[in-house]
């Protein structure tokens, strides 16, 4: 179960990383923010905060399953 979780979290982190490297302006979140009348800078801040929350949620999930020292594991160091 732990290996499966680490693989899932690893894939989610890679997905977030690819979203982050594609920049906010070219994301679908930018289009939605424009439609809702959210200024570009505010939309970018919201987008970055959402990405940060997702990363923290993934790390919290890892610590719940593997314990607080999950970063000391070989696979955990790769995800960090």
Residue pairs with C-beta under 8 A, 6 or more apart in sequence:
1 65
2 65
2 66
3 75
5 61
5 62
5 65
5 66
6 62
6 75
6 76
6 79
9 58
9 61
9 62
9 79
10 78
10 79
12 54
12 58
13 55
13 58
13 79
16 51
16 54
16 55
19 27
19 51
20 51
24 30
24 43
24 44
24 47
24 48
25 40
27 47
29 43
29 46
29 47
29 50
30 40
30 43
30 47
33 40
33 42
33 43
33 46
33 47
34 40
34 43
38 46
62 70
62 76
62 79
63 70
66 73
66 76
70 76
71 77
71 80
